Amino acid sequence: MRALIGFLLAFFVLSAQSIVIETYKVNGVDPWDPDSIKQGISGSEEAVIYMAKELAKLGNRVIVVGNPPENSAYSQFGRNPRYVAFGYQEKEPFDVLIAWRSPYAVKKQKQKAKRVYLWPHDVSMGEVPEENILEFQDVLWLSDWQRNQWGEKNPGFLKFQNVFGNGIITEQFQTQTPRKNPYSCIYGSNYGQGLDHLLDIWPEVKKAFPEATLDVYYGWNHWGYLTPREEAKMKEQFEELKALGVTDHGRVGHEELNRAYETASFWTYPLRLHETFCITALRAQLSGAVPVIVDKTALKETVRHGYKTESKDEYLQLLLKALAEAPKITDKERQKMGDFITKEYTWKAIAEKWNVLFKQE
C-alpha cells in the first residue's frame, strides 16, 4: 500500500501543472500557513491561503514558498498545496510562478519557472525597470484602480489588462438574522486607514444615538500607517471611549470575525488613504453590514451598496443619516448586498479564471 501511495504521489508530481506562489518575509508578520486563519491574518496572506487551496482543487500541484511555522503539517511532502521555506527549489522549472506583491525579483524568478505572473496587492511606490516588466507573462490585477495607478507610475504595465479581484469563501458565512441592535457599527481594517477619524467623531455619534456601539477588529500591526504619537493617542481614546460603547477586539480568527460582521448593522470605514481591493468590503456586504464609507480608490469597485461620500469632512453627517435610517433597512435589503459577491468574487471563481489564463499561455 505504501508503495502504491508513493507511486501515485510521484505520478501526480510529474503530470500535474506545477504552480509556485513565491512570497517574501513581511516585517511584523509571524510565520503562517493555512492554520493561521484561526488566529487572524492580513488580507494579502489570506489571499495566498485561499487561492492556493482552490488552485490545488483544480488539479494543479501548488507550492507556496514563504515562512511556514516550524514543523508545519502543510510542509510535508505530498501536501497540496504545500508550504515550504524560503530558498526552496526543484530540479525542473515550475510551469507557473506567481510573484506575490513585488515586481523586482522577476529575473531570478524566470530561472525557476517557464512563465512568471505578477500578483500585486499594494500600490506602486516607484519605478520598475522596463526590462523587469517585459519578463512578466501577465499581471493578475485586483482592480481597475490598481492597474491605472501602477500604469501612472510605470506605463509599461498598462499592456496587461486582466483584472480578477480578490475573493471570499461564501461557505464561511451563516444565514443572516435580524440585527438585535440596529445602531451597531464595526471597523475592521488597518487602524491607520481612518479609525482615528471615526474615534474623533464617536462622542457626537453617541450623543445623537445613545444605543450606538462600535466594535473594532484588526490589531496594532499598522506597518507605519500611524506615527508613534498617533498610536499613543488612539490607545488613550480606546480607554476613554469604552464608556461610550467602543470595544477594541484586536486580531481574531476568521470565524469570530465573520460572526461579528453578521451581527453588526453598519460597516463604518472613513478610508484615509487607498485600497487596491478591500476583502473587508466583501465580508461586510456578504454579512449584511451596510457600508458607510469614504468612497475612493478601489472601494468604488468593491462597495456597491450603502452610504457614500468622497469627503472625510462629510462623514459624520453621512453616518448620522445612516443611523437615522437604520430601523427602515430590511433584512431583504441586507441579504441582497451579497448577490454580486457570490457571482463575481469567490476564490473558486477567480481560481478558475486564473487556471484558464495559465493554460492559454
C-alpha positions as CSV (number, residue, x, y, z in Angstrom):
1,M,0.0,0.0,0.0
2,R,2.8,2.4,0.9
3,A,4.5,1.7,-2.4
4,L,1.2,2.4,-4.3
5,I,0.8,5.7,-2.5
6,G,4.3,6.6,-3.3
7,F,3.8,5.8,-6.9
8,L,0.6,7.8,-7.1
9,L,2.3,10.8,-5.5
10,A,5.2,10.6,-7.9
11,F,2.9,10.4,-10.8
12,F,1.0,13.4,-9.7
13,V,4.2,15.4,-9.2
14,L,5.2,14.6,-12.8
15,S,1.9,15.0,-14.5
16,A,0.1,18.0,-12.9
17,Q,0.7,21.6,-13.9
18,S,3.1,23.0,-11.3
19,I,2.4,26.4,-9.8
20,V,4.5,28.1,-7.2
21,I,3.4,31.2,-5.3
22,E,6.6,33.0,-4.2
23,T,6.1,35.3,-1.2
24,Y,8.6,37.2,0.9
25,K,9.1,38.0,4.6
26,V,7.0,40.9,5.7
27,N,8.1,42.7,8.9
28,G,5.6,42.2,11.7
29,V,4.0,39.1,10.2
30,D,4.6,35.9,12.2
31,P,5.2,32.5,10.4
32,W,2.0,31.5,8.7
33,D,0.2,28.6,7.0
34,P,-3.5,27.8,6.5
35,D,-4.0,27.3,10.2
36,S,-3.2,31.0,10.7
37,I,-6.8,31.7,9.6
38,K,-7.9,30.5,13.0
39,Q,-5.9,33.3,14.8
40,G,-6.3,36.0,12.2
41,I,-4.1,37.1,9.3
42,S,-3.7,40.1,7.0
43,G,-5.5,40.2,3.6
44,S,-2.5,39.6,1.4
45,E,-1.6,36.4,3.2
46,E,-5.2,35.4,3.4
47,A,-5.4,35.6,-0.4
48,V,-2.5,33.2,-0.8
49,I,-4.0,30.7,1.6
50,Y,-7.4,30.5,-0.2
51,M,-6.1,30.9,-3.7
52,A,-3.5,28.1,-3.3
53,K,-6.2,25.8,-2.0
54,E,-8.6,26.5,-4.9
55,L,-5.8,26.1,-7.5
56,A,-5.0,22.7,-6.0
57,K,-8.6,21.6,-6.2
58,L,-8.4,22.3,-9.9
59,G,-5.8,19.6,-10.3
60,N,-2.6,21.7,-10.1
61,R,0.3,20.9,-7.9
62,V,0.8,24.0,-5.8
63,I,3.8,25.1,-3.8
64,V,3.7,28.2,-1.5
65,V,7.2,29.5,-0.8
66,G,7.1,31.5,2.4
67,N,7.5,31.4,6.1
68,P,5.5,28.5,7.5
69,P,5.8,27.6,11.2
70,E,8.5,25.1,12.1
71,N,7.2,21.6,11.7
72,S,4.1,22.8,9.9
73,A,1.9,19.9,8.8
74,Y,1.4,21.7,5.5
75,S,5.2,21.4,4.7
76,Q,5.1,17.6,4.4
77,F,5.8,16.0,1.1
78,G,2.6,15.1,-0.7
79,R,0.6,18.0,0.7
80,N,-1.2,20.0,-1.9
81,P,-0.9,22.9,-1.5
82,R,2.5,22.5,0.2
83,Y,4.1,25.3,2.2
84,V,7.9,25.4,2.1
85,A,10.5,27.8,3.5
86,F,12.3,30.5,1.5
87,G,15.1,29.1,-0.7
88,Y,13.1,26.1,-1.8
89,Q,13.9,24.9,-5.4
90,E,13.2,22.0,-7.6
91,K,15.4,20.4,-10.3
92,E,12.9,21.1,-13.1
93,P,11.4,24.6,-13.6
94,F,7.8,25.2,-12.5
95,D,5.2,25.7,-15.2
96,V,3.9,28.9,-13.5
97,L,5.5,31.2,-10.9
98,I,3.2,33.8,-9.2
99,A,5.3,36.7,-7.9
100,W,3.4,37.9,-4.8
101,R,3.4,41.7,-4.4
102,S,6.9,42.5,-5.7
103,P,8.0,43.1,-9.3
104,Y,11.7,43.4,-8.5
105,A,12.9,39.7,-8.4
106,V,11.4,38.6,-11.8
107,K,14.8,38.0,-13.4
108,K,15.7,35.4,-10.8
109,Q,12.2,34.0,-10.8
110,K,12.4,33.4,-14.6
111,Q,15.2,31.0,-13.9
112,K,12.8,28.9,-11.7
113,A,9.7,28.8,-14.0
114,K,8.6,28.8,-17.6
115,R,6.2,31.7,-17.0
116,V,6.0,34.4,-14.3
117,Y,2.9,36.3,-13.4
118,L,2.8,39.3,-11.1
119,W,0.2,39.3,-8.3
120,P,0.3,42.8,-6.8
121,H,-1.6,43.6,-3.7
122,D,-0.4,47.1,-3.0
123,V,0.0,50.4,-4.7
124,S,3.1,51.0,-6.9
125,M,5.5,53.1,-4.9
126,G,8.2,53.8,-7.5
127,E,9.8,53.0,-10.8
128,V,10.1,49.4,-12.1
129,P,12.7,48.8,-14.7
130,E,11.2,48.3,-18.2
131,E,13.3,45.1,-18.5
132,N,11.5,43.7,-15.5
133,I,8.1,44.5,-16.9
134,L,8.9,42.7,-20.1
135,E,9.7,39.5,-18.2
136,F,6.2,39.1,-16.9
137,Q,3.8,36.9,-18.8
138,D,0.8,38.8,-17.4
139,V,-0.4,40.7,-14.2
140,L,-3.2,39.4,-12.0
141,W,-4.7,42.8,-11.1
142,L,-7.1,43.3,-8.2
143,S,-9.0,46.3,-9.5
144,D,-9.1,48.7,-12.4
145,W,-8.0,51.4,-10.0
146,Q,-4.9,49.4,-9.1
147,R,-4.0,48.8,-12.7
148,N,-4.3,52.5,-13.5
149,Q,-2.3,53.6,-10.5
150,W,0.6,51.2,-11.5
151,G,0.3,52.4,-15.1
152,E,0.7,56.0,-14.0
153,K,4.0,55.2,-12.3
154,N,5.1,52.7,-15.0
155,P,3.2,52.9,-18.3
156,G,4.6,49.6,-19.4
157,F,2.2,47.8,-17.1
158,L,-0.8,49.1,-18.9
159,K,-0.5,46.4,-21.6
160,F,-1.6,43.9,-19.0
161,Q,-5.4,44.2,-18.9
162,N,-6.7,41.2,-16.9
163,V,-8.5,42.3,-13.7
164,F,-9.5,39.5,-11.5
165,G,-10.0,40.9,-7.9
166,N,-9.7,39.1,-4.6
167,G,-12.3,36.6,-3.3
168,I,-14.0,35.3,-0.2
169,I,-15.3,31.9,0.9
170,T,-19.1,32.2,1.0
171,E,-19.5,28.9,2.9
172,Q,-17.9,30.6,5.9
173,F,-21.0,32.8,6.4
174,Q,-24.2,31.9,8.1
175,T,-27.8,32.7,7.2
176,Q,-28.5,36.3,8.1
177,T,-30.7,37.0,11.1
178,P,-32.3,40.3,12.1
179,R,-29.9,42.8,13.8
180,K,-30.5,42.9,17.6
181,N,-29.1,46.4,17.7
182,P,-29.8,48.5,14.5
183,Y,-27.2,51.1,15.7
184,S,-24.2,48.7,16.0
185,C,-21.1,49.6,13.9
186,I,-18.0,47.7,13.0
187,Y,-14.5,48.7,11.8
188,G,-12.1,46.0,10.6
189,S,-9.2,47.4,8.7
190,N,-5.7,48.8,9.4
191,Y,-6.0,51.2,12.3
192,G,-4.2,53.8,10.2
193,Q,-6.8,53.8,7.5
194,G,-9.4,56.1,9.1
195,L,-10.1,54.8,12.5
196,D,-8.7,57.9,14.0
197,H,-11.4,60.0,12.4
198,L,-14.1,57.5,13.5
199,L,-13.0,57.7,17.1
200,D,-12.8,61.5,17.0
201,I,-16.4,61.8,15.9
202,W,-17.7,59.0,18.0
203,P,-18.8,61.2,21.0
204,E,-21.1,63.1,18.7
205,V,-22.5,59.9,17.2
206,K,-23.2,58.5,20.7
207,K,-24.8,61.7,21.8
208,A,-27.2,61.5,18.8
209,F,-27.8,57.8,19.1
210,P,-27.3,56.5,22.7
211,E,-27.7,52.9,21.6
212,A,-24.8,53.1,19.1
213,T,-21.9,50.8,19.6
214,L,-18.5,50.4,17.8
215,D,-16.6,47.1,17.6
216,V,-13.1,47.4,16.3
217,Y,-11.0,44.5,14.8
218,Y,-7.6,44.1,13.2
219,G,-4.9,44.7,15.8
220,W,-1.9,47.0,16.2
221,N,0.2,45.9,13.2
222,H,-0.3,49.0,11.0
223,W,3.0,49.0,9.1
224,G,3.8,52.7,9.6
225,Y,0.3,54.0,8.8
226,L,0.3,55.6,12.2
227,T,3.0,57.7,13.8
228,P,4.0,56.7,17.4
229,R,2.2,59.8,18.6
230,E,-1.0,58.9,16.6
231,E,-0.9,55.3,18.0
232,A,-0.5,56.6,21.6
233,K,-3.4,58.9,21.1
234,M,-5.6,56.2,19.7
235,K,-4.8,53.8,22.6
236,E,-5.9,56.6,25.0
237,Q,-9.1,57.1,23.0
238,F,-10.0,53.5,23.3
239,E,-9.8,53.7,27.1
240,E,-11.8,56.9,27.2
241,L,-14.4,55.6,24.8
242,K,-15.1,52.3,26.5
243,A,-17.9,54.0,28.4
244,L,-19.4,55.2,25.0
245,G,-19.7,51.7,23.6
246,V,-16.4,51.3,21.8
247,T,-14.5,48.0,22.1
248,D,-11.1,47.1,20.7
249,H,-11.1,43.3,19.9
250,G,-7.7,43.3,18.2
251,R,-6.8,40.5,15.8
252,V,-9.2,37.5,15.8
253,G,-9.7,34.4,13.7
254,H,-11.9,34.5,10.6
255,E,-14.8,32.6,12.2
256,E,-15.1,35.1,15.0
257,L,-14.6,38.0,12.6
258,N,-17.4,36.7,10.3
259,R,-19.8,36.3,13.2
260,A,-19.0,39.9,14.2
261,Y,-19.9,41.3,10.8
262,E,-23.1,39.2,10.8
263,T,-24.3,40.9,13.9
264,A,-23.2,44.5,13.0
265,S,-25.7,46.8,11.4
266,F,-23.2,49.1,9.7
267,W,-19.6,48.8,8.4
268,T,-18.1,52.2,9.1
269,Y,-15.0,53.0,7.1
270,P,-13.9,56.6,6.6
271,L,-11.0,55.5,4.4
272,R,-7.9,57.7,4.8
273,L,-5.5,56.6,2.1
274,H,-6.2,54.0,-0.5
275,E,-7.5,50.4,-1.1
276,T,-6.4,48.3,-4.1
277,F,-9.3,46.0,-3.5
278,C,-10.5,45.5,0.1
279,I,-11.6,42.0,1.1
280,T,-13.3,43.6,4.1
281,A,-15.7,45.2,1.8
282,L,-16.8,41.8,0.6
283,R,-17.0,40.4,4.1
284,A,-19.2,43.3,5.2
285,Q,-21.7,43.3,2.3
286,L,-22.0,39.5,2.3
287,S,-22.7,39.6,6.0
288,G,-25.4,42.3,5.7
289,A,-23.4,45.1,7.4
290,V,-24.4,48.2,5.4
291,P,-21.4,50.2,4.3
292,V,-20.9,53.8,5.4
293,I,-17.7,54.8,3.7
294,V,-15.5,57.5,2.2
295,D,-15.8,56.3,-1.3
296,K,-12.5,56.4,-3.2
297,T,-9.8,54.3,-4.9
298,A,-10.9,50.7,-5.4
299,L,-13.8,51.0,-3.0
300,K,-15.6,52.5,-6.0
301,E,-15.5,49.0,-7.5
302,T,-15.9,46.7,-4.5
303,V,-18.6,48.6,-2.5
304,R,-21.8,48.6,-4.4
305,H,-24.3,49.4,-1.6
306,G,-24.7,51.6,1.3
307,Y,-23.9,55.2,2.2
308,K,-21.0,57.0,0.5
309,T,-19.2,60.3,0.5
310,E,-15.9,61.4,-1.1
311,S,-15.1,63.8,1.7
312,K,-13.9,62.9,5.2
313,D,-15.4,66.2,6.3
314,E,-18.9,65.0,5.3
315,Y,-18.5,61.6,7.0
316,L,-20.1,62.5,10.4
317,Q,-23.3,63.7,8.7
318,L,-23.3,60.7,6.5
319,L,-23.0,58.3,9.5
320,L,-25.8,60.2,11.4
321,K,-28.0,59.9,8.3
322,A,-27.4,56.1,8.1
323,L,-28.1,55.6,11.8
324,A,-31.3,57.6,11.5
325,E,-32.5,55.4,8.7
326,A,-31.3,52.1,10.4
327,P,-34.8,51.0,11.5
328,K,-36.1,51.2,7.9
329,I,-33.4,48.9,6.5
330,T,-35.0,45.5,5.8
331,D,-33.4,42.1,6.1
332,K,-34.0,41.5,2.4
333,E,-32.0,44.7,1.6
334,R,-29.1,43.4,3.7
335,Q,-29.2,40.0,2.1
336,K,-29.3,41.4,-1.4
337,M,-25.9,43.2,-0.9
338,G,-24.1,39.9,-1.2
339,D,-25.5,38.9,-4.6
340,F,-22.8,40.3,-6.7
341,I,-20.1,38.8,-4.5
342,T,-21.4,35.2,-4.9
343,K,-21.3,35.7,-8.7
344,E,-18.0,37.6,-9.1
345,Y,-15.8,37.4,-6.1
346,T,-15.5,33.8,-4.7
347,W,-12.0,32.3,-4.6
348,K,-13.3,29.4,-6.6
349,A,-14.5,31.6,-9.4
350,I,-11.2,33.6,-9.5
351,A,-9.1,30.4,-9.4
352,E,-11.0,29.0,-12.4
353,K,-10.2,32.2,-14.4
354,W,-6.6,32.1,-13.4
355,N,-6.4,28.4,-14.5
356,V,-7.8,29.2,-17.9
357,L,-5.3,32.0,-18.3
358,F,-2.3,29.8,-17.3
359,K,-3.3,27.1,-19.8
360,Q,-3.9,29.5,-22.6
361,E,-0.4,30.9,-22.4
